[in-house]
Amino acid sequence: MMESTDTRAAPTYTDIVAVVSRELDKVNTSGIQITETTDLTTELNIDSVAVMDLLFELEEHYDVSVPLNRLGDVRTVGQLAEVVREIAATA
């Protein structure tokens, strides 16, 4: 019997930052350039509903489930990308 191996590579941090940025552009009413250091709440002024929508999109895109307790210290695009990367790497 042959073993099945999953050859999907885990997404890179850079790839995830790009996806997060693209999704945030949809709600970027400030018109600022989104980078990995962009603060989700103070610079983009997005509310909890927009954050949950973003999280849903990321979970769908990367086929992961991000526990809400992992988001408590997340402030920037880069921090969010790192959480998603860590979860995707173990999925």
Secondary structure as GFF3:
##gff-version 3
##sequence-region A 1 91
A	DSSP	alpha_helix	13	25	.	.	.	ID=ss1
A	DSSP	alpha_helix	48	62	.	.	.	ID=ss2
A	DSSP	three_ten_helix	68	71	.	.	.	ID=ss3
A	DSSP	alpha_helix	77	90	.	.	.	ID=ss4
###
